[in-house]
């Protein structure tokens, strides 16, 4: 059962969720345009919990020249579950992704 929330709590939660979506969309747009590198995203994730909680699949699909099929192939090759977040990547997985995108 969901906890009871006051109208103020609900409004604050909706505002936080909207901000999170906006930030994640902006990061994906900057990646797609080439203004941001994969290393930049990993660095941001170390500082920002919102970025760290982003699904790695969403980030990789946003990389230039990466589509859904290529992303799925890369994740399978490296051994990363498609529901993994940036925060959940192991050091070897991070290294493999950095090598692929550098």
N, C-alpha and C positions, 0 to 999 in steps of 0.2 A: 504494500500500500504506500502511496506517495505521501510524503510529509505535507502537512498544511503550511501554506505560505501566505503571508500577508500580501496585499496588493503592492506595497512598496518593495518587498522581497522579490516578487514575481517580476516587477518592472526592472529591478536591478539585474536580475538573472538574464532577462531578455536583452538588456543593454550589453552585458558582458558577452553573451553569445553572439550578438551582432558584431561587436568589436572583434571577437575572435575570427569570425568568418571574413570580415573585411581584411584583417591582417594576413590571414592565410591566402586569400585571393590575391592580395597585392604581391606577396612573395612569389606565388606561382606565375603571375604576370611578369614580374621582373626576371624570373628564370627564363621564361619563354622568349623574352625579348633579348636575352643575353646581358642584361644590366647587372645580373647577380650570378655568381658562380655557385657550384655545389658546395665548395669549401666555405663560401660566405654563409650559406644556409646552415651548415653544421656549426659554424662559429656563433651565429645568432641563436641556434638551439641551445648552446651551452649557457647563454645569458638569459633567454626568454622561455618560460614554461609553455606559453602558447605555441611557439614555434616548435619546441621539443615534442609537443603532443600531436604534431601533424603526422599523418600517415606517410610513410616513406614512399609508398606507391604513388600517392598524389604528387609528391615532389618530383619523382623520377619521370612521370608522364609529362610533367611541365617542362622538362629539360628539352632544349632544341634537338630536333631529329629523333625524339623518342616518342613512340606511340604506345598504345595499349599492349600490342603483341610483343614489341621489343622490350617493354618494361617487364611484362610477365616472364619473358625468357631470361632477362637479366636477374630478376629476383630469384628465379628457380636455380639458375646457374650458381649464384652466390650462396643460396640457401637461406633466403630471407622470406619469412611468412608475409603474405600480402597485407595482413592487417597490422603489421609492426609499425610502431611510431619511430620517429627519429631518436627519441630518448631510449628506446628499447634495442637499438642496434648495438651489437658487440663490437669490440675493437677491430677484429678481423673483418667484419662486415663493413665497417666504416672505411677501413683501409682499402678493401676491394672496390668499393664504390668510388672512392677518391681516385684510385688508379684508373678506373674505367672512364671517369669524367675529366681527367686531366690531360 
